[in-house]
Amino acid sequence: MNAIALATHPANRDASAVAVRDLHFGRSTGTIFKVTAGYVPGFRGMTAPGHFTNEADAIEWVELYASAQTVAL
């Protein structure tokens, strides 16, 4: 899962990237990755366009993104 979500993100050059939290929304999972520069959230193969300085902000991004995706379906 790490490789898929980080494939299009600049953090893919960060060998220290590791998944630190999974968030479940129905049958979908959001993942928070810890990288050297901060946290990168991902959901359904999409990652945030930048880094977050703390995990709470990254979690909020996933929650907002997931709710927008659910409404769009």
C-alpha positions in Angstrom: 0.0 0.0 0.0 2.9 2.4 0.7 4.2 2.2 -2.8 0.8 2.8 -4.5 -0.2 5.9 -2.4 3.3 7.5 -2.5 4.0 6.8 -6.2 2.9 10.2 -7.3 4.1 12.1 -4.3 7.5 13.8 -3.8 7.9 11.8 -0.6 8.5 8.7 -2.7 12.1 9.8 -2.7 12.2 9.5 1.1 13.4 6.1 2.0 12.2 6.7 5.6 8.5 6.8 4.5 6.3 4.5 6.7 2.6 4.1 7.2 1.8 5.2 10.8 -2.0 5.1 10.8 -4.9 3.6 8.9 -8.4 5.2 9.0 -11.4 3.2 7.8 -14.4 4.7 6.0 -16.8 2.0 5.0 -14.8 -0.3 2.6 -12.1 2.4 2.0 -9.0 3.0 3.9 -7.1 6.3 4.4 -3.4 6.1 5.4 -1.1 8.5 7.1 2.5 8.3 6.1 5.4 9.6 8.2 8.2 11.1 6.1 11.2 13.2 7.0 9.5 16.5 6.2 6.3 15.6 8.1 3.1 13.6 7.4 1.5 12.7 4.0 -2.1 11.6 4.0 -3.5 9.3 1.3 -7.0 8.0 0.4 -8.1 5.9 -2.5 -4.7 6.2 -4.3 -4.7 10.0 -3.9 -2.2 11.7 -1.7 -2.3 15.3 -0.4 -0.3 17.7 -2.6 2.1 18.5 0.2 3.3 17.6 3.7 1.6 18.4 7.0 3.6 19.3 10.0 1.6 17.2 12.4 -0.4 14.0 12.3 -3.7 15.6 13.4 -3.8 17.9 10.3 -3.1 14.9 8.1 -5.9 13.0 9.7 -8.3 15.9 9.1 -7.3 16.1 5.4 -8.2 12.4 5.0 -11.5 12.8 6.8 -12.5 15.8 4.7 -11.3 14.2 1.5 -13.2 10.9 2.4 -16.4 12.8 3.1 -16.2 14.7 -0.2 -15.6 11.4 -2.0 -18.6 9.8 -0.3 -20.9 12.7 -1.2 -19.7 12.6 -4.8 -20.6 8.9 -5.1 
